[in-house]
């Protein structure tokens, strides 16, 4: 029994290591084509749709912002994966606080700074191919009506529907922003994780 527990822990470590070292871009909505058409990420929860061409364990994301030239971010990065509900974000599938967040400056203007962020999911989530999902972001510890500039940059030729937003993050008041958002998602194609689980199963039987 002790040996089986050890093998189980080793298997779990293999899967976790796989998600951090072998992740690849599995959906790309494009880099920013405009900062001026960005949407507020602090008083609103922003979400844009995506679809995968294979079953994937989703592990992280990457996106671009335009922010006030005075630092205002409080360090909060909340992410959300929603099911689709007739063309708007529906039930919440997964979400959490972004891990290992990296923030790099990409542009400097008199009105503010452009940044790109990358992060890993708190818990990887398995999604199936050819289903419509929504990727959501919120970049503050609350929805207190902050007026400073903190915008999710836009892309004019993104996938599917334009993005939607929920004021106050209530999830019952989605409105169309009229623009796509600039982001991409990373993950592990499911056969890779299934392979690791298969190895673990063989090891357990052998023990």
Buried (B, 14 or more C-beta within 10 A) or exposed (E): EEEEEEBEEEBEEBBEEBBBEBBEEBBBBBBBBBBEBBBBBBBBBBBBBBBBEEBBBBBBBBBBBBBBEEEBBEEBBBBBBBBBEEEBBBEEBBBBEBBEBEBEEBBEEEEBBBBBBBBBBBEBBBBEEEEBBBBBBBBBEEBEEBEEBBBBBBBEEBBBBBBBBBBBBEBEEBEEBEBBBBBBBBBBBBEBBEEBEEBBEEBEEEE
